[in-house]
Structure formats: C-alpha cells, structure tokens
Amino acid sequence: MFMPSNDLLNRFIFDDCDIRGELVTLGESYREILNHNVYPPAIQKLLGEFLAAVGLLSSTLKFDGVIILQARGEGVISTIMAECNHHNNIRGIVRLRDDVELSETLAQSGSMQELLGKGVLVITIDPKRTENFGGKLERYQGVVPLEKETLAGCLEDYFQQSEQLATRLWFAADTEHASGFLIQALPQQLKTNADENRNHWETIETLADTITPEELLGLDHEQILYRLFHEQPVRVFAPTKVQFACSCSRERSESALLALGKEEVEELLIEKGTINIDCQFCNQHYHFSPADVRVLLGGKTLH
C-alpha cells in the first residue's frame, strides 16, 4: 500500500542538465491549520494549494526571514494568505467578504478565479535581520495579476516575469493532504548549447506533466520521482521537515497595543473593561486586564 510523504520538502536536480525540482507534501501541518478555521471544501482546497506553494517557495530563503504568498480579490474571498519562514514553519488563513454571498456551488467546487475574482497575487520576502555579512537585506515584493485560472499558472507567470526562468508547477489538495511539485530551468552551467538545453527542458517538462493529483496526494516523493524520471539521472537531497507553527505571542500582542497609543488603549479599556486579542491563525487568546495594561503603559490608566 502506497502512502504519501508527510510534512516533507524534497529538493532534487538532474545531473546531466540545468534543471532543478522540488516536491512538498503537507499532512499533519495542513490538517492542524484547517482545524483552527473551518472552511468550505473549495476554499479549503485553495488554501492547501497556497500552503504547498509557499512550502516550495521557502527554498529561496537563505537567511532568517519569512516568505508570504497572498492573493487579494474582489470575489467572495477578499484575502488568502500563506507564509513560511526559514525554519519551514507554515501557517495560513482565508478572509471572506461579508457583502458577497458564497453559493453552494462555489463552496463545493469553485475555482481560484471564481472565488477571488479580479485581483492580484503578491509574493513577499521579508528578512528578519537587517544585516547579513555586512550587507543590508531588503524586503522584496513581487506582484502579478490573477489572470490565469489556477495558482500554478499565476506563479509560472511570476517566475517568467521576475526571474526569466522557465518554471512549471502542479498542486493538489484534499481534506487530508496538500502537495506541490515544481521544476525549473536553471541558468546555463552544465550545458551551454541552447538547443540541447531546450531539448532537455522539453523532455523533463513532458514527463512531469504526466503527474496526476491522485499521485501527488497518494504516493511518497521517492515513488513519484521514480515513476516520472526513472530513466533520468536524478539526485535527491535529504528531505526537510515542514510543520505548522504560529508566530503570535503575548509579547507581540503587547507590541500591537503599544503601537495603538496610550489614548486609544485607554478608550478600549473604558469601552470594554478589559482588552482581548485573538490570533486568527491559531485561535490563541490573549487577555489584558486593567492592571496588565497599567504595567504595559508604565503608569496609571483612566479605567
């Protein structure tokens, strides 16, 4: 009986040509994220694709930081977001519009284009440290319109526009797992003949394009790579563990209150009696009594 890989990211390269690839399968991490927020099937599936995508994109993080994949649209989904840091901790969330009705058809089988409508896909790389080896790391953001029907198509456009690298992606998600598969042409190193490189890419792309959602969700990475590329010299690197982890904390909640300013915090206390902050990613609850706020603000409060 075949079993999928569980919360693993595998990177691989082809020894005879300038092409790399990645496979990621989320299991427990994906289910934990879904347990924190209940979504209809179509939205759940789309979030799974975003989480798998950000797992693949995390390979671009060579420093302490986070990569964020976010889509904003005018449809029933206003925002969908997934992020992964350099420790391969992932989290994600979906926000729905209150003024747009989610029909039963959309809830069950709506596509990304139908759920988001007209909008943009934003890829953000945000360094945690400001300096690295004497140089400053800048926050990077790339934006592409949601013109393709699938997340894979939009991300392929992004890579073509921003990095000029031929890239193909495949995603699949159900109630238990979310998987992503990427192949990408690298800058010429092993092969300097353009025609030879093109032929290699066409061969690998054709083989990769035979992958099915059932295989992505039901087989482990070794089986997938063997089925697709058993006649190709593939070198697979040791897998990286991916897990759900939320970056919220009481300290961050305190920082958010301080950023509001003393007057606004005091107004909240007068109105509510206490201040409660809930994390939308993991449903963690942070409670601040008047005494807590007094200590935080370093003096007396009006309440």
N, C-alpha and C positions, 0 to 999 in steps of 0.2 A: 504493500500500500504506500503510495506516494504521499509525502507531507510537505507543506511549504516551509521555507525558511521562516524563522520567527524573529522579527525585530533585528534584522541584519542588513548591512550595506556591504556589497562586494564590488570592488573595482577590478577591472581587467584590461589588458592590452593585447594587441595582436603583434607577435614578434616579427612578422615579415612585412608590416606596413604601418603607416602612421595613423592608426585608428585606436581609440580607447573606448571603454564602455563601463557602465555601472548597472547594478541590479539592487533594488531595495524592496524588502517585504516587511510590512508592519503588521504585527499581530496584537499582542497584549497592550502595547502602547496605543494603538489605534482604538481598541475597544475601551480602554480607560478614558480616552478623550471623548468618545461617544457616550460613555456613562455619565459624564459630567453635564452634558447638554443633549437632550433628546431632539433629534431632527427627523423629518420625513425621509423616506428611502432615497429619493433623488438627491436631496441636499446632503445626506449622509455620504452618498457615493462621491459627490463632487468634493466634499471636504476630504475624503480619503485620497482622492487624486492630488489635491493640493498638498496634503501631508507627505505623500510619496514623492511629489515633485521637489519639495523643499529638502527632503532627505537626500535626494540626488544632488541638488544644488549645493548642499553643505560641503561638498568636496572642494569648493572654491575658497573656503575659509582656511587660510594659512596662519591665522592669528586669533587672538582672543576676541570674539565678536559674535554677531548673530546675522543670519540671512533671513529676510522676511519676504514672503510671497503674498501679495494682496491684490484682490480684484474689487473694484468699486463699479457698481452699475445702477441702472435706472429701473431694473426689474424688481421682482419680489425679494431678491437678495440685494441688500444695499452694500454689504461688505462681507467678503470671505477672506480669511487670513490664516496662514500657517507660517510658523517660524521654527528655525533650528539653529542651535549655537554650535560652537566648535567642540563641545563635549557630546554632540549628537543627541542633545535633549530637544524634543519636539513638543509643540503644543499648537492648537488651532481653535478657531471659533468662527461662527457664522452669525451675522445680524440680518434680520428680516425687516422689511418695511411694514409699518403699521397701516399705511394707507393703500397698500396693494394686496389684493386677495390672492392667496395661494390655492389654486384649484386642485381638485383631487388628481387630475391628470398630471399636472406639473409636479405635485408632491410625490407621485409614484415613478414617473419616467421622464421628467423634464430634463432637457439638455442644459449644458452650461450657458449657451447663448439664450435659451428661453428663460432660464432662471435669473440671469444677470442683466439681460437686455444690452443696450448700448452702454459701453463703459471702457475702462482701461485696466490693464494688468501692470502692476508695479513690482519691480524686484529691487529690494533694498539690501545693501551690505553695510552693516553698521559696526565699526570696530569698537570694542570696549576700551581698549587702551588707545591713547592719543599718540604714543610714540613707540617706535619699533626699530631697533638698531640705529638709533639716531635720527630716523626719518619719521615724519608725521603720517599717520594713516587717515585718509579722508573718507567720509561717508559717501557711498556711491548709490545712485538710484537710476534705474532704467525703466522707461515707460513704453508700453506698446498697446495699441488699441485692441479691443476684443473683437477682432474682425473674423477670426476663424471659429468654427463651430465647437472645437474642443480645446481643452487646456494644452494638450500636446501641440496642436497646431499653432497656438499663440506663442508658446515657448520656443518652438522652432523658428518662428519669425524673429523673436527676440535675439536668439543666438546668431541668426543670419545678419541682423542689422547691427548688433552691438559688437560682435566678435568676428564676423565674417567667416564663421566656421560651420561647415555643413553638419547638421545635428538632427537626429531623429529620436522621438520619444514615444513610448507606449505606456498607458496607465490602465489599471483595473482595480475595482474595489467592490466589496460586498459587505455583509454585516459583520464579518469576522476578520478580514484581511484587506489591506490596501498595498498594491505593488506598483513599482515603476521600473522602467527599463530605458536605458539611454545608450546610444552610440554616437560618437563624434569624431570627425576628421581632425587630426592634429596638424599643426604647421609642418611642412615637409622637413624630414630629418633622415629617415631611413631610405626613402625613395625620392629622388629628385626629378624623375621623369613624370611630367604632368599626366600623360596618358595612362601610365602604369598606376599612378595614384587614383585616377578616376575609375579605372577598371576594378581596383581593389575595393574602393568605396561602393561601387555598384553591386559587387558580389556580396559584400557584408550586409549592405542595406537590404538586398533581396532576401537573404537568408533570415535576417532579423525580422523582416516584415511578415514572416510566416507565424510569428508568435500569436497565440490566442489568449484572450482573457482567462480562460479556464487554466491554461498552462501557467500563466503568470501567478494566479492565485492558488494553484494546486500543487505545483512542483517546487522542490528546493532549487537553489541557484545552480548547483552543480549539474543537476538534471537538465535544467533549462539550457545552460551553455553547451552541454553535450549534444542535446537534440538539435540545437541551431548550428553549432560550429564544430562538430566533431572532426571535420576534415580540415580545420584551420588551426594554426599554431597559437592557441590562446593561453596567456599567462594570467592566472587568477591570484590576486593578492589576498592576504588574510582578511577575514571579514571584520567589520566594525559594528559594535553593538549600538542600537538605537533605542532610546527609551523616552517615555513621557516624563516631563518634569516642568513644573511651573515656576517661573522666576518671581512670583509675588512673594511678599514678606511683610511683616508688621513694619519693618524699617522703611520699606518703600511706601507703605500707606502713610506713615508719619511724614515722609518727604512730600507726598502729594498734598497733605493738609497744610504743611508749611508753605508750599507753593501757592496755595489759595490766598494766603494772607490772614493776619490776625482778625481783621474786621469780619471777613466772610465766615471764618470758622466760628467766631462768636455768634454770628447771626444763625448759623446752623444749630448751635447749641441751644439758643433761645427758642428756635422753632421746634426742634426735635427732642431736646432734653439730653440726648446722647448722640454720638456720631457712629454710624456703622458703614463699613466699606466691605463690599463683596467682590471677590475676584470672579470675573465672568468665565475665565478659562478653567478653573478648578473648583469653583464654588466655595473657596476658603472664605471664612467670615472674620473680620477684624473689628472689634468693639472698642470704642474710646469713650470712657466716662468723662464727666466734667473734670475730675481730678487728673485723669490721664492727659486731657487737653491742657490743663493748667501747667503740668510739668513740661509738656511738649513746647508750650509757648513761653515758658520761662517766667511766669508770673501769674497774676490774677486774671480771671476771665469775668465777663459780665454775668455769666449764669451761675 
